[in-house]
Each structure stands twice: as C-alpha cells, then as structure tokens.
Amino acid sequence: MKLQEYQAKDILREYGVPVPRGTVCETPAEVRAAAESQGGTVVIKAQVLVGGRGKAGGVKVGKSPDEAAELAARILGMDIKGLTVDHVLVEPALDIVDEIYVGIVTDRKARRNAVIISAAGGIDIEQVAEETPEKITKVWIDPEQGLRDFQIRQAGYGAGLRKEAIAALPKVLGGLYRAYIDKDAGLAEINPLVVTAAGDVVAADAKMVIDDNALFRHPELEQMGAGAAEDPLEAEAQRLGINYVHLSGEVGIVGNGAGLVMTALDEVKAAGGSPANFLDIGGGAKAGMVLNSLRLVLQDPSVRGVMVNIFGGITRCDEVATGVVNAQRELGISVPLVVRLTGTNEDEGRAILAGAAGITPAATMHEAAEAIVLATR
C-alpha cells in the first residue's frame, strides 16, 4: 500500500526526520490561507499516487497568496495519469543548494534491508542506476544490530555528499529506518533530501510503501485514509472488495482462484491475445459479485472481449451463470463474451447460459481462450 506524500511526511516527522511544515488543502481559498500563514513563496503539490507530478504540471511555485490560489485552481481537478487531483500540499519553498537521494528497501536477494544513497537526487533512482551506477552507494543492514551510525557516515562519504548532509544523515536515516521497521514498509525513501542555502537538511519529498500483509497491524494507516490504489480501476476494485490488477491488453479475464486466473492469462497469451486484466472473484462468489466484476472489467476502454473461466468447487456454476446473464441484461454488453463453466452445478449453469443471447459457451479453458482471441481480432 502506497502512502500519499503528506502521509509519509507525517510519519517521518514523528520519527524526527526534518520535513517542511505543510498544509493539505482542497480548495484555492484554503491554499490562499495556507500561503498567507506560511508567508513568502510556497510550493503547491498535487497529492496523487503516481510519479511525474511535476512534469504533468502538478507541482507549482506561488510567490504570493493570490498566485498560490490561482495555481491551485489549475492543479485541483487536474487529471494526472488517470487520477483526479482533489487535494494539494502547500509548503514553504526551499532555497535548494543540493539534492540527495536516500532510501531503504527490502533486498530479497541479500535477505536484508538495504540503505541506498546517491548525491544525484531529484530524479528517479532507477535512471541514476542505469546511467551512472557509480553515483549510488548501497549498505546492507544486519537485522539484529540495525542501522549503525558508522554505516551511515561511511555511505555518506562513499556517495560524495557535502559535510552538512553527512552530519545530518544519522538523524535523517535513523528516523527513516525506524519508521520503515515500525510501519512494516517495503520501501521508504526521501527524494530529494535537500541541503538549503542556510545549511539545513530537509526532506522535500517522501514516499513509503507498506507491506499489504502487515496492514492488520496498522489500523492507524486506515484511519489516515491511506491505501487508495494508483490505478482508478484498481481503486474501484479495492472499494468493491474485488481482486483486480489492470494490465495492458484487450481481453478481459474473470475467473475464480488466483492460479486458475493466471493460467487463463497464459492460455490467452498462448492463443495470440493479450490479457487486459487479472480478476479473481474468489471462492463462493454470488451473482452480484460476478455482475460487479464484469462491470469493472468493461470500464476499461481497451477491452474488446471477455473470457469468464470458472472451475466450480465452493463456487457454484449456476450462481456464476446467473451473474453473467444479469450483467448481459443490465450492462448491455456489446463485446464478445465467452464463458467456460466446469464443476459444481455446471449443468444448471450451462442451462442458464443457453437461454441468453450474445454469450459463447466453451467446454475447456483452452477452447475458451481460442474463442475469445479469435472473436477480438
């Protein structure tokens, strides 16, 4: 689960990491008031869970409260990579001298957490790793001893940081590491960590990704309203309680059980098609869940056909068939729809589908994949 920038900063502030005092605003009037209270030049930053906000015009600098409000009016409501900006973070603009990257990530290969530091902050660390890997210093953390100050200083010197940054690193990285551990994060990064003209070291931006498997230990994150998916369809699926992953193809996939759905994706790919999504209705799904699942899949404009692949155990094929027929009637599905039902109450399910127009039955998963790919060409 990704946190918004202001949420990550709130957490880091609790752990002693220097962050600018900011205000979250939902209207230009609130931005004007925030700018007046902060005084001087402010930066207005769109709060959406995608990268590239600055390039998309979602980050602006206002030199007066009126200008800040005017810029906020342009940013609020903006669409950035499919997400609508409904709130912004207003912070005092920093007089930046230097930009640094610092991050902690789970290194599964090393079976340890790793600290990453680079003097080339302000841009994607992946780009730095690809183009100038010599600018990245990496330190692995002993899980029993934790992150030690001497490791931090060694990494800072190794990355070629200026002395103000090295002096501040133990506090910054110590706080970042404690937040990372306490919140069960898989990634915690500050990019950029800036050195100002006054010699202060401040986290200008922050990102945290929490391990979904540990969310039950963090009800406080739910109270923060965190957790919205960055893809609008995935966010909608999350709201509906549907397991959905948006992909880039044209064949919608609905199935029950993660393994069966992944196999369906492989079958479609082998047949020459490209899956548009992964959608698992789970075990024992009722007709309403099937209808909502098809509605969700069909919201993707790239979908040119849908394959429903059910192996009924706990899930009853007649219940699924009822959901498919209801969806066909209520949604007015105009794209090809191929349905494979096998297992519990499959005869009853097939009988229900037999009376519905626009639905192509299939006896096997392979046959269903071949049929839907042919129909979408």
N, C-alpha and C positions, 0 to 999 in steps of 0.2 A: 504494500500500500504506500503510495506516494503522498507526501505532505506538501501543502502549499508552502511557498517561501516564508510567509509571515508566521505560519505554524512552526516550521523548522527553526526560525529565528527565536520564537518564544521559548522553545525548548532549550536552545543553546544559551539563551540569556540566563535561564535557570541554572545552567552549569558554568556560569562565569565567563562565557565567551563574549567579548565586546561586540555588540551589534548596535546599529543606529536605532534611535527611538523613532518608531514608526506608528502610523495610524491607518487602520483599514477603513476605507470609505466606499460607499455605494452610490453616492450622488456627487455632481460637481459642487454643490453647496457645501457638502461635508469636506470635500477636498480643499475648497477655499478656506474654510475654518481651520482645517489642519495646517495649511500653509501659513496662515496668519499666526497660529500658536507656535509653530516651529521657527518662523522668521527666516528671512533670507531665501536663497534658492533651494527648491525642493525637487526631488525626483519622484515621478508618478509611474508606478509599475503595475501592469496588468497581472492579476493573480489567476493564472490558469496552469494546469498541469502539463505543459508542453514546453519544449525548448524553443529557442529562436524568437522569444518575445520581442527583443529589441529590433531584430531585422524586420519583424512584422509590423512595427510601429506601436508596439505595446509598452514601450518604455520611453518617457519623455522628461525633459527638464524644464521646470517652470521657474522663471526668475521673479515672479510676483504672485500673490494670491489669485489675482484675476487671470493671469496667464495660466496658472496651475489648473484653475477651474475650467478654463477654455480647453486645455489639453485633455483634461479628464473627460470632458463631454465627447471628445473624439474617441477616446480609448474605451469608455464604458459602452457596452453593446457591440463592440468590435468582434468579429469572428476570427479567431486565431487557430488555424488547423482544425476547424470543425467545432471549436469550443467558444462559447459566447462569454465575453468578459462582463461579469456582473459586480465585481469589486476590484479595487486597486489598493496598493500600499503606497502611502505617502511618507517619504523620509527626507531628512536634510541631505542636500547634495554634498558629496565628499570631495575635498581637494586632493585628488589622487596623484601620488608620485610613482607608486609601484603596484603591480597586480600579481598576486601569487595564487597558485592552486594548492589546497591541502584537502586530503580526503582519506577516509578509512573504509575499506571494503573487505568483504569476505573472500579470501583467496582459497577456493576449494582445492586447487591442486596442491598448495602448500599446507592445507588443513589448518590455516591460521588466518587471523586478521592481518591486514597489511596497511601501513600508512604510505600514502603517496604524496610527494611534494614536488612542485615544479615552480621555478621562477617565471615560467611562461603562463601566468594565469590570465583570466579574462576570456579565454577561448576554450573550445571543447578539449578536454584532456585526451580524448581519442585522436584528435587531429595532431596534438603535440606528440603523442606516442608514435603516430605513423610517420610524421615528417621529421621530427627532431627528438628521437627517443633518448638521446644523451642528456636532454634537459629534465628528465624525470628521475627522481630518487625514490627508491622503494625500501621500506623497512618492515620486517615481519615481527609480529608481537607474540611473545611467549604467553600462552593463555594463563599460566599460573602466576607469572610475575607482572603481567600487564605492561602497559606502555611506560618505559622509563625515560626520565628527563635526558639522560645522556644519549639515548637513541634519537630523541627529538632534535637535540643540538647537532648531532652528527649528520642527521638527514638535512637539517637546515644548511649546514656548511657544505654538504655534498651538493645541494641544489644551487649553491652560489647566492644565497639570499643576503640582503644587506643586514647590518648589525641590528637595526631596530626590529626587524622581523624575527631574527634569531632570538633576540632577548624576549620577545613576546610569545614565541612558539610554545613553550611549555604550558603556559596558561591556556592558550587557544587550543592546542591539540589535546592537552589533558582534559579540558572540558568537552571537546568534541568526542574523545574516546569514551568518557564516562556516559555521555548521552547515547552514544552508539550501543554500548553494552546494556545500559539500563532499559533502553527502549526496544531492544531486540532488533536493531537495524541490520540491514544487509549492505547499506551504503549510507554514509554521512559525509557530505563534502561542503566546502566553502570555496566558491569560485565566482568572483575573486575575493581573496583576503587582501585588503589594500593597506598600504602604508601611505598615510596622508602627509601633506606638507608640514604639518605640525609634529610629525613623528609618531602619531598614533597608529595602531594596527587594529583594523576593524573588519568584521565580516560583512561585506557589502551584499553578498547573496548567499543563500544556503539551500541545501537540498538534503532530504532524508527519505529513505525508502525502508519501510518497516516490513519484517518478515510476516507474511499473512498468517503463517502457522502459529505465531505468538500473539496474535491480536487479542485472544481471550484474556491475556494478562494485562491488557492496556485499555480498560474501559474509558480512561481519560481521553484517549485519542478519538473515540467515538463521540464523546461529549464536545470535542473541539470541532466536530463536523467534518473531520478528515475522512479520506478514503474514496472520494469520487474518482472513478476511472478517467483516464485522459481521453479515451475514445468515447464519443457521445453514445454510440450503440452499446458499448460495454458498460457505460454508466447506467443506461436504461436497463440492461440485463441485470446489473447488480441490484438495482431498485426492485426488479421483479423476482429476484432470487433465482435467476437462470444462469447456468454456467455457459458463458459465451466468450469466444475470442474472435475478434474481427480479423479476417485475412484479406488477401488482395485479389482473389479470383472471382469467378462468375457463377459458380454452382453452390447454392446454399445447402448446408448439411444439417439435418436434425436426426439425432439418434439417442439411444439410452445406454449409458455406460461409457466412460472415457475411452476404454480400449476399443470398443466397437466403433465409436465415432472416429477415432484416429485411424482405424482400419478402413472405414468408409472414405476418409480423406485420401488414403493411399490408393484405394480402388479407383476413385475418380481421377486421381493423377495418372494412374496406370492406363486408364481409358482415354487419356489425352485431354482431360479437362483440368480445371484449376479451382480448388475449393475457395469459397468466399468467406467461410467461417467455420468455426468449431462450435457446435451447440449440443450440450448433453442435458436431456430432460430429467436424468436421474432415474431412480427406481420407483415404481408405483405411481408414476405421473398420471394425473387425471386429464380429462378432455380439455379443461380450461388451460392447463399448462401447455398442452400441445398447441392450442389456438394462439396463446400469447407468444409461444416460440416461433410459430410461423409468421406472426405479425412482425416480430422483431427482425427475423431474417429478411423479410420483404421490405423493410425500411432501408436496406442497403441498395442504392440505385444500381449497383454493379451486378446484382443477382439476376440471372437470366433463366433460372430454373432451380427447383428444389428437390432434393432427394431425402426422403424420410426412411430411415433404416432402423427397424425395431426387432430386437430379439427378446420376446416376451418371457419373463420369469415372474418377478413381482409385478412388473408392468403388464397390464392386460392389453392384448392387441385390439379388442373391441373398444376399449376406452380410447386408445390412440386413434383408431379409425373414426370414432365419433368426433374427436377433436379436429381431425383433418377435414372431415365433411363440414363441420361447423365453420372452420376457417375458410373453406372454399366458398361457403354461402355468405358469411359476414364480411369477408375481406375482398370478395370478388377477385380471386387470384387469377391473373391473366398469363402468368408464365407457366411453362410445363412443370408438372408435379408428379414425381414417380415415388411410389410407396412400396416398400418391402416389409411384410409382416411375417414373423415366424415365432412360434411359441404359444404361450398361454392364450387361449380363446382366439387362435388365428383364424379358424373357420368363420367365427362370428364376425371378426374384424373384416375379413375379405368380403363377407356378405354385405356389410355396411358400405364398403367402398364400391361394391359392384353397382349400387344404385346411384352413384354420384358421377356427374359429368366432369370431364377435364382432369381425371386422375388416372394415371397409368400404373397398374399393379405390376409387381415384379416378384418372381419366386425366390431369387437369391440376391445377395448383396452385389455380386459381380454383375448379374443381369441388370440390377437397378442402376449401377454406375454406368454401364454401357449405354443404357437407355437415356439417362439424363444428359450425358455428354453429347450423344447424338442429337437430342432434342434442342440443345442450347447452341449448336453450331450454326 
